[in-house]
Amino acid sequence: MRTQRNRGLPFARRCDSCDAAAVGTVTFIAVDREHRYAVCLDCATDALTHPARHVRVRFTVARTGAEVTRGVSGGAA
């Protein structure tokens, strides 16, 4: 997490992938454990559109708590 240097704005959460403003978290649920990352809307869309094989992907919106899940169902990951 980084601060916005160019405008002196207060601390804001940034995307772990592209450094844009994060809108939520994406969780990759694999065999070994869950991997969580802060993501912007574009990176969340990419993760949900192109999920890895044998991995569940869960996107959680920070503001509302809404969730979208995609991938192997039933915890078979």
Long-range contacts (C-beta under 8 A, 24 or more apart in sequence): 1-38, 13-38, 13-62, 14-38, 15-39, 15-40, 15-43, 17-43, 18-42, 18-43, 22-62, 23-61, 23-62, 23-63, 24-59, 24-60, 24-61, 24-62, 24-63, 25-59, 25-60, 25-62, 26-57, 26-58, 26-59, 26-60, 27-57, 27-58, 27-59, 27-60, 28-52, 28-55, 28-56, 28-57, 29-55, 29-56, 29-57, 29-58, 29-71, 29-77, 30-54, 30-55, 30-77, 31-77
